[in-house]
Amino acid sequence: MEAKDPHGQSFDLIGEPMLSARDYCDAIGDACGVTIRAQPAPIWTYFAVDVVTYWLKRVLAKKKGPTKPSFRDWKSRAQLSPYRNGKAKSELGWRPEADRASFIRRGVADANLFGVG
C-alpha cells in the first residue's frame, strides 16, 4: 500500500512455484482428511471429448448455437506460460511466502477450504 504510484499498472502477485497440481491435491487431502485422486491427462483428450459433446448437442439434441470447440482454447487452459513476479517484488516490495511448509499451512490447512478444517 506504500508503493510509489502503482496506478494503471498490472502485477503478478504470485509466489515462486512450490507445489505441482498433484502436490496441491495431496496437501488438500491431508488437511481435510479426504482422498483426491489427481490423474494427469493430455490436453487433446479434453478437446476430443469437447468435440464429441459439441456434435452430440448439434445432431442429437438439435441445439442451435453451442460454441465450437477450439484446441487453442484447451491448450491455453493448461496455463503453460510462466508467471513473473519480479516487477511486483521490486516496485511493490512484494514478499510472497517462501517457506513450503508455511505456505501449505496458511494456504491450505488453515484456509478452511470447502468449509472443512
N, C-alpha and C positions, 0 to 999 in steps of 0.2 A: 504494500500500500504506500510505501515511501519512495517508489521508483520515480525517476525523473521523466515526466511526460510520456507515459506509455499509450496515450490516446491514439486510436486509429491503427494500432499495430496488433499483430496476432502472435501468440506464443504457444508453443507446445509445452504444456505443463505436465510432463511425464518424467518418470524416473528412468534409471538405467534398467535394461531388461534383466530381470532376475528369475522370472518364472515362465516356463512354457505353458501352453494351454493345458497340457496334461498335469504339470506341477500345480497349476491353479485349481484344477478339478480335484486333485488329491488333497490340497490344503482345505478346500471347502468340505470335502468328505470327512477329513479328520476333525475339523472344527464343529461340524453339525452332526456328526455321528451317522452319516449316510454313505452309501457306496455310489459313486458316479463312475460309470464306465465311459471313458473317452476313447473312441476309436478314430484314428486318422483316416481320412478318405480323400482321394484325389478330387480336385475341383470338377473335372469333367463328369464325374458320376452325378453330382448335384445338377449340373447343366443338363445331362441326359434325362434325368427324372423330370426336370422342369419342361423339357421339350415334349416328353410323353404326356405330361399333365396338360400342357397347352393344347395339344392336338385332341386329347380326350374331351376337354372342355368345348373345343370348337366343333368336333364331329359328333360326339355322343350327346353332349348337353346342349348343343346348338347355341352356345353363348356367343354373343357379339362383343367384341372389344377386349378380350383378355390380352394382356401385354405379352408380346412375342419374346421368348427367352433370348438372352444375349450371353455368349460365353465371356465376353469382355466384362459384363456386369458381374458374373460369378467370380471371375478372376480378381476383380477389384475387392470383392468381399473377403478374400484371403488376407488382406492387409499385409502384403509383402514389402511395401515401402517402409524404410526405417524412419522412425521419428527422431528429430534432432532437438535437443533441449539446451544447446549452448547459448543461444540468444537469451532465453529466459534466465539462465544462470548468471550471465554477465550483466544484463540490463535490469533484471528484477531482483537479483540476489536469490533466485530460486534454489532451494536446497531440498531436493526430494529425499525421501527415506532411502538410506544407502545400506542398511543392515537387513539382510534377508529375513532373519527370524522376527525382527521388529515389524517389518513390512507385513509378514503373514499374520502376526498377532493383531496389528492395528487394522489392516486392510481386509482381513478375512475373519479371524476368530472373534474379534471384538466388534465387527461391523454389523452384527445382527442381520446377516443375510437371510432373506426369505422369512424373517420373523422368528428365526431359530437361534438359540445360543444365549 
